[in-house]
């Protein structure tokens, strides 16, 4: 183990504490396969305490109604994040295997800035909307709408962007006046537990408002999804788990926000620069070793351009530096664990068995000798219904799918998926690109490399990619209930 700055304890009811019985489990650096620390391993009893604490903090304190207090606490949290940025950077690189270059964007610095954005939103948000007077059945009433916090939120996060996704749930939930039980992914508990320490040490957030839980088994999360003390589940992860959460939450008819899987299409139009499009698509697939739900993993190209695009993309992938994520020159780090690496390889081999050709990569590299690395991989001649074109891989694998028949056919293939999270379009004619983008059934679209990510930009999916939106005003309002009130107008005199 190393002397890496971290917090191994849970945060429950305002106290940093060990798990029941002192239970812990090892946290592994995916780039070295070494144990870097041990995390508290919460039990269901620990989770019950956290839920009870959040329930009391919501029901018995003025957290939900004291806007000024919440604003002050959010500002304090943002300051704490900024002041501890380098410690968090080293932690997320070691635990997640994310290249250090990625921490200047969505892995760390962007979500830290997002916390301040939600504080700004809270400062100017209109909680009441006047609907005016209305006469009905001879009686005139004055009507208005009030927005108030939904209650106790179970925020369940994945391993790939632990700080980004934790703050995308925590910041708007706190701004809205909710209390939160934040559950870390088993593979990346330390980044999330560190947020609990910052809350504890550097903010005036009252006990019970934020509780942070880590556990080696996902079974502990199941208690959150069905518990009667929880009003809302905000989950980011795989679609199969999202379906299970919806089923469990239905027993108490609690609100669910789900940001799930993706199999996003990158459409190259016939007037596009094939080399430029190939470069963007190849670089994108290597971001965080492909461990991103919105990554465009299907590259749709006109059949006449297939070979040229494949050659260009293969050349780009051949030049991608991967290895030690602490090295600023490395664009790509490892996969999170051996299971994920083996899953990626199985899907690549299945693609070959179904008729695809490996144009680049397709195996575990000889170097580095340790770490859960997989080569940037390009599959050519993939059919739109092949396994690799329909299943989420979560690895650095790009599937090239040729199409004929023009823009309508490209859009049809893009929409031939149970998912609808993101997508991209490349072409010379911008109006044509916009028309294609509007035809794709997904929550976000990039045109010619445009970057939609930002704290003000709602993010989420269509179809089985999820329900609801995260970030932006829409993400804030996910955590609010709407109450309409009316009273009779009393005439003077």
C-alpha positions in Angstrom: 0.0 0.0 0.0 1.0 3.6 -0.5 0.8 6.8 1.5 -1.8 8.2 -0.9 -4.1 10.8 0.7 -7.5 9.2 1.1 -10.4 8.6 3.5 -11.2 5.0 4.3 -14.2 5.7 6.6 -17.9 6.1 6.0 -19.8 9.3 6.7 -23.0 8.6 8.7 -25.0 11.1 10.7 -22.2 13.6 10.6 -19.5 11.3 11.8 -16.6 9.6 10.0 -16.8 6.0 11.1 -15.7 2.5 10.5 -18.1 -0.1 9.0 -19.9 -2.4 11.4 -17.4 -4.8 12.9 -14.5 -2.9 11.4 -14.9 -4.6 8.1 -12.7 -3.5 5.2 -11.8 -4.6 1.7 -8.8 -3.9 -0.6 -8.8 -1.1 -3.3 -6.7 -2.1 -6.3 -4.8 0.3 -8.7 -5.9 -1.0 -12.1 -2.7 0.2 -13.7 -0.4 -1.8 -11.4 -2.7 -4.4 -9.8 -1.3 -3.3 -6.5 -3.4 -2.7 -3.4 -3.3 1.0 -2.7 -5.6 1.2 0.4 -8.4 -0.5 2.3 -11.9 0.9 2.3 -14.6 0.5 4.9 -17.0 -2.3 3.8 -20.5 -1.3 4.9 -23.1 -3.7 6.0 -26.9 -3.5 5.6 -27.0 -2.2 9.3 -24.7 0.6 8.3 -27.0 1.4 5.4 -30.0 1.4 7.6 -28.3 3.9 9.9 -27.4 6.1 6.9 -31.0 6.1 5.6 -32.4 6.8 9.1 -30.0 9.7 9.5 -31.0 11.2 6.2 -34.7 10.7 7.0 -34.3 12.5 10.3 -32.3 15.4 8.8 -35.0 16.0 6.2 -38.0 15.6 8.4 -36.8 17.2 11.6 -34.5 20.1 10.5 -34.9 23.2 8.4 -32.4 22.1 5.8 -35.0 21.9 3.1 -36.4 25.4 3.7 -33.2 27.4 4.7 -32.0 28.5 1.3 -29.3 30.8 2.7 -27.8 28.0 4.7 -27.7 25.6 1.7 -26.1 28.3 -0.4 -23.4 28.8 2.2 -22.7 25.1 2.5 -22.5 24.6 -1.2 -20.0 27.5 -1.4 -18.0 25.8 1.3 -18.0 22.5 -0.5 -16.8 24.1 -3.7 -13.9 25.8 -1.8 -13.0 22.6 -0.1 -12.9 20.8 -3.5 -10.7 23.5 -5.0 -8.3 23.5 -2.0 -7.9 19.7 -2.2 -7.8 19.5 -6.0 -4.3 18.0 -6.3 -5.0 15.4 -3.6 -8.2 14.4 -5.4 -6.3 14.3 -8.7 -3.7 11.8 -7.4 -6.5 9.7 -5.8 -8.6 9.4 -8.9 -5.7 8.6 -11.1 -4.5 5.8 -8.7 -8.0 4.4 -8.0 -9.8 4.7 -11.3 -6.8 4.4 -13.7 -7.8 7.6 -15.4 -5.0 9.3 -17.4 -4.0 12.4 -15.5 -4.7 14.5 -18.7 -8.4 13.5 -18.3 -8.6 15.1 -14.8 -8.4 18.6 -16.3 -11.9 17.9 -17.7 -14.8 15.7 -16.8 -12.9 13.4 -14.5 -12.3 16.1 -11.9 -12.0 19.8 -12.6 -15.2 20.2 -14.6 -17.4 18.6 -11.8 -15.7 20.7 -9.2 -16.7 23.8 -11.2 -20.2 22.4 -11.5 -20.6 22.6 -7.7 -20.2 26.4 -7.9 -22.7 26.5 -10.8 -25.4 24.9 -8.7 -24.7 27.4 -5.9 -25.2 30.2 -8.4 -28.4 28.6 -9.6 -29.7 28.3 -6.1 -29.0 31.9 -5.4 -31.3 33.1 -8.2 -33.8 30.3 -8.5 -37.5 31.2 -8.4 -39.2 28.8 -6.1 -42.7 30.2 -6.5 -44.7 30.8 -9.8 -47.8 33.0 -9.8 -50.6 31.5 -11.9 -52.9 34.5 -11.4 -56.6 34.4 -10.6 -59.2 32.1 -12.2 -62.9 32.0 -11.8 -64.7 28.7 -11.7 -68.3 28.0 -10.7 -68.8 31.5 -9.5 -65.8 31.5 -7.3 -62.5 33.3 -7.9 -59.3 31.8 -6.6 -55.7 33.0 -6.5 -53.3 30.2 -7.6 -49.6 29.7 -7.4 -47.0 26.9 -7.7 -44.4 26.2 -5.1 -41.3 23.9 -5.6 -39.9 22.0 -2.7 -37.3 19.2 -2.2 -38.4 15.7 -3.0 -36.9 14.3 0.3 -34.3 11.6 0.9 -32.2 10.7 -2.2 -30.3 7.5 -2.8 -27.5 8.4 -5.1 -25.8 5.3 -6.6 -22.7 5.9 -8.6 -20.6 3.8 -11.1 -16.8 3.3 -11.1 -15.8 5.1 -14.3 -16.3 8.8 -13.3 -16.8 8.6 -9.6 -16.3 12.3 -8.7 -18.1 13.7 -11.7 -21.2 11.5 -11.2 -21.2 11.9 -7.5 -21.1 15.7 -7.7 -23.7 15.7 -10.6 -26.1 14.1 -8.1 -24.9 15.6 -4.8 -24.7 19.3 -5.8 -28.2 19.7 -7.3 -29.8 17.5 -4.6 -28.3 19.7 -1.8 -29.2 22.9 -3.7 -32.8 21.6 -3.9 -32.9 20.9 -0.2 -32.7 17.1 -0.2 -30.8 14.9 2.1 -28.6 12.2 0.5 -27.2 8.8 0.9 -24.3 8.6 -1.6 -23.2 5.0 -2.5 -19.8 4.5 -4.1 -19.1 1.8 -6.7 -17.2 -1.1 -5.2 -14.1 -0.6 -7.4 -13.7 3.1 -6.7 -14.8 3.8 -3.1 -12.0 6.2 -2.1 -12.9 9.0 -4.5 -16.4 9.1 -3.1 -15.4 8.6 0.6 -13.1 11.6 0.1 -16.1 13.7 -0.7 -17.5 12.7 2.7 -14.4 13.8 4.4 -14.5 17.2 2.8 -18.1 17.6 3.8 -17.3 16.6 7.3 -14.1 18.7 7.7 -14.8 21.8 5.7 -18.6 22.6 5.6 -21.4 23.4 7.9 -23.7 20.8 6.3 -25.7 19.4 9.2 -25.4 15.8 10.4 -27.4 13.4 8.3 -27.8 15.7 5.3 -24.9 13.9 3.5 -24.1 10.2 4.2 -21.4 8.4 2.2 -21.4 4.6 2.0 -18.9 2.1 0.4 -19.2 -1.6 0.3 -17.5 -4.4 -1.6 -20.9 -6.1 -2.5 -23.6 -4.3 -4.5 -26.1 -6.1 -2.3 -26.0 -3.2 0.1 -27.3 -0.9 -2.6 -30.5 -3.1 -2.9 -31.6 -1.8 0.4 -31.6 1.8 -0.9 -33.8 1.0 -3.9 -36.7 -0.5 -1.9 -36.4 1.2 1.4 -39.5 3.2 2.5 -37.3 5.9 4.0 -36.0 6.8 0.6 -38.0 9.1 -1.7 -35.9 9.0 -4.8 -33.2 6.9 -6.4 -30.7 8.5 -8.7 -28.7 5.8 -10.4 -26.0 5.8 -13.0 -24.8 2.4 -14.4 -25.8 -0.4 -16.6 -29.2 -0.9 -18.2 -29.8 -4.4 -16.6 -29.2 -2.9 -13.1 -31.4 0.0 -14.0 -34.2 -2.3 -14.8 -33.8 -4.1 -11.5 -33.8 -0.7 -9.7 -37.1 0.3 -11.4 -38.7 -2.9 -10.3 -37.5 -2.6 -6.7 -38.5 1.1 -6.5 -42.0 0.3 -7.9 -42.9 -1.3 -4.6 -43.0 2.1 -2.9 -43.6 4.1 -6.2 -40.5 6.2 -5.5 -39.1 8.4 -8.2 -36.2 7.0 -10.2 -33.6 8.9 -12.2 -31.7 6.5 -14.4 -28.7 7.2 -16.6 -27.9 3.9 -18.2 -26.0 2.3 -21.0 -25.3 3.5 -24.5 -24.3 2.2 -27.9 -24.0 5.6 -29.6 -23.5 6.0 -33.3 -21.0 8.3 -35.1 -22.4 9.0 -38.5 -20.0 10.0 -41.3 -21.9 11.6 -44.2 -20.7 11.2 -47.8 -19.5 14.8 -48.0 -17.3 14.5 -44.8 -13.5 14.5 -44.7 -13.0 10.8 -44.0 -9.6 11.3 -42.4 -10.8 14.0 -40.0 -13.9 12.0 -39.1 -11.8 8.9 -38.5 -9.5 10.8 -36.3 -12.3 12.1 -34.1 -13.9 8.7 -33.8 -10.7 6.9 -33.0 -9.6 9.4 -30.3 -13.1 9.3 -28.7 -13.1 5.6 -28.3 -9.8 5.7 -26.4 -11.0 8.3 -23.9 -10.7 6.6 -20.5 -10.2 3.3 -22.3 -13.7 3.4 -23.7 -15.2 3.4 -20.2 -17.9 6.0 -20.9 -21.6 5.4 -21.5 -21.9 8.2 -24.1 -18.8 7.2 -26.2 -19.6 6.7 -29.9 -18.7 3.1 -30.3 -20.5 2.5 -33.7 -18.8 4.3 -36.7 -21.3 4.4 -39.5 -19.7 5.2 -42.9 -20.9 5.2 -46.5 -19.9 1.8 -48.0 -17.8 3.5 -50.7 -15.7 5.2 -47.9 -15.4 2.1 -45.6 -11.9 1.1 -46.5 -10.5 4.6 -46.5 -12.0 5.4 -43.1 -10.8 2.1 -41.7 -7.3 2.7 -42.8 -7.3 6.3 -41.4 -8.8 5.1 -38.0 -6.3 2.2 -37.8 -3.5 4.6 -38.3 -4.7 6.9 -35.5 -5.3 4.1 -33.1 -1.8 2.8 -33.8 -0.4 6.1 -32.5 -2.4 6.2 -29.3 -0.2 6.2 -26.2 -1.4 4.0 -23.4 0.2 2.9 -20.2 1.0 4.5 -16.8 -1.9 7.0 -16.2 0.3 9.2 -14.1 2.3 10.0 -17.2 0.9 13.2 -18.8 1.7 11.9 -22.3 -0.6 8.9 -22.0 -4.0 9.3 -23.5 -5.4 5.9 -22.4 -5.1 4.0 -19.1 -6.3 0.5 -18.1 -9.7 -1.0 -17.7 -11.0 -1.1 -14.2 -10.4 -4.8 -13.5 -9.6 -8.2 -15.0 -13.3 -9.1 -15.4 -13.9 -6.0 -17.5 -10.9 -6.7 -19.6 -11.9 -10.3 -20.2 -15.5 -9.1 -21.1 -14.1 -6.8 -23.7 -11.9 -9.5 -25.2 -14.9 -11.9 -25.4 -17.0 -9.4 -27.3 -14.1 -8.7 -29.7 -13.7 -12.5 -30.4 -17.5 -12.8 -30.8 -17.4 -10.0 -33.4 -14.7 -11.9 -35.4 -16.7 -15.1 -35.2 -19.7 -13.2 -36.6 -17.7 -11.9 -39.6 -15.9 -8.7 -38.5 -12.3 -8.2 -39.2 -9.8 -6.9 -36.7 -8.1 -3.9 -38.4 -6.1 -2.9 -35.3 -5.6 -4.2 -31.8 -7.8 -7.0 -30.6 -5.9 -8.4 -27.6 -4.2 -7.7 -24.3 -0.8 -5.8 -25.0 2.5 -7.4 -24.2 3.5 -4.2 -22.3 2.8 -3.0 -19.7 3.2 -6.4 -18.2 0.9 -5.5 -15.3 -2.4 -3.7 -15.3 -5.7 -4.3 -16.9 -4.9 -2.9 -20.3 -6.5 -3.7 -23.6 -5.3 -2.5 -27.0 -7.2 0.2 -28.8 -9.2 -2.0 -31.2 -10.8 -1.4 -34.6 -13.3 -3.8 -36.1 -14.2 -3.5 -39.8 -17.1 -4.8 -41.8 -19.5 -5.1 -38.8 -23.1 -5.8 -39.4 -25.7 -3.5 -37.8 -27.2 -6.4 -35.9 -24.0 -8.1 -34.8 -23.4 -8.5 -31.1 -20.7 -5.9 -31.1 -23.1 -3.4 -32.7 -25.8 -4.0 -30.2 -24.2 -4.6 -26.8 -22.3 -2.0 -24.7 -18.7 -3.0 -24.5 -17.2 -0.4 -22.1 -13.8 -0.7 -23.6 -11.6 0.8 -26.3 -13.4 -0.9 -29.3 -14.7 0.9 -32.3 -17.0 -1.0 -34.7 -17.2 0.2 -38.3 -20.5 -0.4 -40.0 -20.9 0.4 -43.7 -24.2 1.7 -44.9 -25.8 2.4 -48.3 -28.9 4.4 -49.2 -28.1 7.9 -48.0 -28.8 9.8 -44.8 -32.1 8.1 -44.1 -30.4 4.7 -44.0 -27.7 6.0 -41.7 -30.3 7.4 -39.3 -32.2 4.1 -39.4 -29.1 2.1 -38.4 -28.2 4.6 -35.7 -31.7 4.2 -34.2 -31.5 0.4 -34.5 -30.5 0.1 -30.9 -32.2 -0.4 -27.5 -30.1 2.6 -26.4 -30.3 6.3 -27.1 -27.8 8.1 -25.0 -25.6 10.1 -27.4 -24.3 10.3 -31.0 -22.3 12.3 -33.5 -22.5 13.5 -37.1 -19.7 14.6 -39.4 -20.3 16.3 -42.7 -19.6 19.4 -44.8 -23.1 20.7 -45.1 -24.1 21.9 -41.7 -27.9 22.1 -42.4 -27.7 18.5 -43.5 -25.8 17.5 -40.4 -28.4 19.2 -38.2 -31.2 17.3 -40.0 -29.4 14.0 -39.4 -28.8 15.0 -35.8 -32.5 15.7 -35.2 -33.4 12.3 -36.6 -31.3 10.4 -34.1 -33.2 9.3 -31.1 -30.7 10.2 -28.4 -30.3 12.7 -25.5 -27.1 14.4 -26.8 -25.5 14.8 -30.2 -22.2 16.3 -31.4 -21.9 17.9 -34.8 -18.5 18.0 -36.4 -16.8 17.6 -33.0 -18.9 20.1 -31.0 -18.7 19.6 -27.3 -22.0 19.6 -25.4 -20.7 18.8 -22.0 -21.1 21.5 -19.4 -22.8 22.1 -16.0 -25.6 23.9 -17.8 -26.2 21.1 -20.3 -28.8 18.5 -19.5 -27.5 15.0 -20.0 -29.5 11.7 -20.2 -31.0 9.3 -22.7 -33.9 8.1 -24.7 -35.2 4.5 -24.7 -33.3 2.1 -22.5 -30.5 4.6 -21.9 -32.5 6.0 -19.0 -35.1 8.3 -17.5 -34.7 12.0 -16.7 -31.8 14.4 -17.1 -28.7 15.1 -15.0 -27.0 18.6 -14.9 -28.4 21.9 -15.9 -31.6 23.3 -14.6 -33.4 20.1 -15.7 -31.0 18.1 -13.5 -31.8 20.4 -10.5 -35.5 20.1 -11.0 -35.3 16.3 -10.9 -34.9 16.7 -7.1 -38.0 18.9 -6.7 -41.7 18.3 -6.2 -44.3 20.7 -7.6 -47.2 21.8 -5.3 -50.1 23.9 -6.6 -51.9 26.0 -4.1 -55.1 28.0 -4.4 -57.0 30.3 -2.0 -60.2 32.3 -2.5 -59.9 35.9 -3.5 -61.6 38.0 -0.8 -63.0 41.3 -1.9 -62.1 44.3 0.2 -64.9 45.7 2.3 
